[in-house]
Amino acid sequence: MDDTHGSEFPGSSVVLPAPTAYPMALSLGVTLLFAGLLTHVAMSILGAVVMLASAIGWFREVLPHEQHEAVPLEPEPPAVSVEGRQVARLEVGQHAHRARLPVEVYPVSAGLKGGLAGSVAMAALAILYGLIFYRSIWYPINLLAGAVYGQGTTFSTEVIAAFHVTPFVIATVIHLITSALVGLLYGVMLPMFPQRPILLGGIIAPVMWTGLIYATLDVVNPVMNERIDWRWFIASQFAFGIVAGLVVARHTPVRTLQYMPFAVRAGLEAGGLEHGHGEGPTR
């Protein structure tokens, strides 16, 4: 846009009032003038001088003719057009993307079967230990039932090696419940080691479980703590872990609920949401 003054400011420009610092200096002089009323008369004198000089300078710039300056115009940049894009959706597990771990777990039935199978293997080694060293299958069973007795309780070897109905029922319940719970834990943890189930089930988990029992056995089962043979106990834990891990790993894992839409995970009855957009089918 050309200016309206023609020859005075030729070229493509726009005429604007010339910038000046006198208004700011005038406001400073007024401030100093009134600040001197509270401080010292010298500050008021300085403020009056600044205010008068600023007013004279400002008047000279606008009277008798206002000063102007030409500001060159810059061409407007061309408009940038962006094509619409679609957001790519990643399946859970695609390109190493995972929302939660594990992506898949084994069904509850697999964990229960693995725990019960492992309990049989562990019981077989425990009974073999009793037969070899005490000529009684009831010795390890009665030791396990010692968890219901408190500190200071003592039994002779003959009493522990004999059959008793109550300790037999207690040991059976403890053994089955513990084995089932550990089997369920295997069902959740084994998908994290899909290529090496024996590494977790047969080595890592038994070592961790044995360490936990070693640290708490004196409180949990003082009778067993006095007579336990840790070599056979560790061997039985390895037998449980290997058998339980193999049984669980033979089952087909199922996807976790992160594959399902939120309405399905929340338990809402919403037809047609079983296969939402971007969701994989469940197995």
SENUSE-646159 format. One record per residue (C-alpha): residue in three letters; x negated, y, z. Coordinates in steps of 0.001 Angstrom, whole numbers, plus 500000, padded with zeros to 6 digits. Each point is the difference from the previous one (the first is absolute). Layout:
ALAXYZ;...
END
This chain:
MET500000500000500000;ASP498589503376498983;ASP500040502881502485;THR502190503077499536;HIS497065502467500007;GLY498627498882496656;SER496562501528499411;GLU499192500456503704;PHE500089496263500691;PRO499747498185496689;GLY500271496240499680;SER502189497333501514;SER500433501140503605;VAL502506501225502543;VAL499758503335501876;LEU500254499820503796;PRO499421502562502795;ALA496331500171500920;PRO499151498228503280;THR498947502166502958;ALA498848499389503569;TYR501213503354501328;PRO503351498727501383;MET498173497469502173;ALA497511502649501145;LEU502893502347500830;SER501657497353502170;LEU496666499449501789;GLY499700503749500717;VAL503529500115501463;THR499193496987502191;LEU496813501596501315;LEU501815503302500604;PHE502566498396502329;ALA497480497598501568;GLY498063503050501215;LEU502991500998502120;LEU499323496908502140;THR496205499952499836;HIS498000503154499181;VAL500568503233498119;ALA497007499259497726;MET501888497037498503;SER502964502257499231;ILE497700502490498288;LEU498467497195497899;GLY503451498748499114;ALA501117503489498941;VAL496954500401497737;VAL500546496600498369;MET503714500664499579;LEU499425503438498408;ALA497265498737497631;SER502153497051498947;ALA503029502182499342;ILE497990502440497855;GLY498409497154498009;TRP503352498271499471;PHE501688503248498830;ARG497216500672497485;GLU500578496569498414;VAL503735500520499460;LEU500195503800499471;PRO500424501686497575;HIS499883496741497952;GLU500047496469501297;GLN496900497958499155;HIS500461496764497998;GLU497883497118498783;ALA500456497518497179;VAL500153496321500964;PRO499220497671497069;LEU502601497383499215;GLU499089496312499979;PRO501779497631497660;GLU502447497661501668;PRO498661496440500073;PRO501967497531497927;ALA502595497944501816;VAL498872496515500912;SER502490497278499223;VAL499804496723501884;GLU501730496903498816;GLY502118498136502510;ARG498342497011501596;GLN501320496945501733;VAL498694498858503372;ALA498381496580499828;ARG501114497546502648;LEU497646497428501469;GLU501216496639501099;VAL498811499109503486;GLY496789498088499481;GLN499402501358496479;HIS496546501534499380;ALA498935499255503577;HIS502845502186501313;ARG501636498760503167;ALA502633501713502111;ARG499649497668502979;LEU498013496924500880;PRO500671497191499580;VAL501895500220496718;GLU501149496399500378;VAL500591497776503014;TYR500834496374500440;PRO503549499121501069;VAL500755499372503647;SER500569496327499304;ALA496429499686498678;GLY498571501441503217;LEU502114497683502152;LYS499022496931497979;GLY496336500954500101;GLY500102500606503763;LEU501690496663500697;ALA497596498138497707;GLY497046501675501706;SER501410499086503403;VAL499963496322499035;ALA496337500211498940;MET499039501838503183;ALA501938497551502192;ALA498324497046498280;LEU496531501314500873;ALA501069500803503557;ILE501372496471500498;LEU496833498536498495;TYR497983502008502538;GLY502109498636502860;LEU499610496413498834;ILE496222500238499550;PHE499114501722503263;TYR502868499115502373;ARG501736497017498345;SER503311501866500172;ILE502066501850497424;TRP501679501952502795;TYR496874501783501234;PRO499983502853497393;ILE503795500238500202;ASN499954500514503764;LEU497157502531499658;LEU502127502075497640;ALA502911499838502443;GLY497725501476502675;ALA500996503454498717;VAL503035499888502331;TYR497797499599503109;GLY498291502936501685;GLN496483500657501189;GLY498600497630502586;THR501985496975498832;THR497821496885499824;PHE500768496525498654;SER497936496838499958;THR498953498409496741;GLU502296497024500685;VAL503023502245500423;ILE499270501918496794;ALA499450496790498040;ALA503357498518501074;PHE503340500522498267;HIS502394502579501475;VAL503314500938498443;THR500066503682500963;PRO496454500850498824;PHE500660498061496784;VAL503097502104499204;ILE498231503260500943;ALA496930499202497883;THR502151499013497018;VAL501959503257500112;ILE496857502124500387;HIS498229498162497190;LEU502879500213497497;ILE500881503649500680;THR496378501154499822;SER499342498023496824;ALA503134501374498308;LEU499082503594500861;VAL496442499592498727;GLY501371498372496830;LEU502226503023499393;LEU496944502219500464;TYR498173497966497365;GLY502908500517497606;VAL499513503770500272;MET496191500078499939;LEU499130497378497385;PRO501203502108496996;MET497122502371500799;PHE497598497119499228;PRO501672498425496949;GLN496800498451498638;ARG498615498677503301;PRO502796498899502343;ILE497612497710501886;LEU497767502982500870;LEU502795501605502027;GLY501961496961501082;GLY497098497699500768;ILE497252502322501256;ILE500922503628500753;ALA503310499424501799;PRO498783497055502143;VAL496917501944501098;MET502090503027500971;TRP502616497835501725;THR497325498089501936;GLY498391503253501136;LEU503345501293501248;ILE500703496792501925;TYR496486499977501457;ALA500500503505501379;THR503447499350501513;LEU500086496283500853;ASP498985500551503621;VAL503203501992500491;VAL502323498175497611;ASN499084496408500914;PRO497553499703502931;VAL500353496205500128;MET498953499619496376;ASN497250502592500430;GLU498282497793502601;ARG499956496855497845;ILE500048501138496350;ASP497432498650497559;TRP499411502932497670;ARG498400497895497276;TRP503104497894499534;PHE502250503016500462;ILE498260501904497201;ALA500124496919497773;SER503760499713500573;GLN500436503683499135;PHE498133499510496727;ALA502170496966499232;PHE503144502041500643;GLY498778502908497857;ILE498996497872497022;VAL503203497919499943;ALA502306502962500626;GLY498223502121497406;LEU500201497299497338;VAL503707499358500644;VAL500887503709499889;ALA497873500674496895;ARG501835497263498054;HIS503227502032500100;THR500881502728497508;PRO499678503501501509;VAL502900502451499773;ARG499828503752499433;THR500483502335502901;LEU502919502435500179;GLN497938502849498569;TYR501028498695496563;MET503651500684500807;PRO501768503392499795;PHE500467501874503248;ALA503738499283500090;VAL499347496270499886;ARG497265500207502666;ALA502373501986502216;GLY502602497237499733;LEU502547502055498074;GLU502518498261497762;ALA499150501622496660;GLY500785497985496908;GLY497606500165497077;LEU496973500995502121;GLU498401496586500056;HIS497807500999497018;GLY499452503745500332;HIS498011502132497582;GLY496342499226500345;GLU500612497137502427;GLY498873496472499386;PRO502392497083500452;THR499824498063503184;ARG499091496375500118;
END
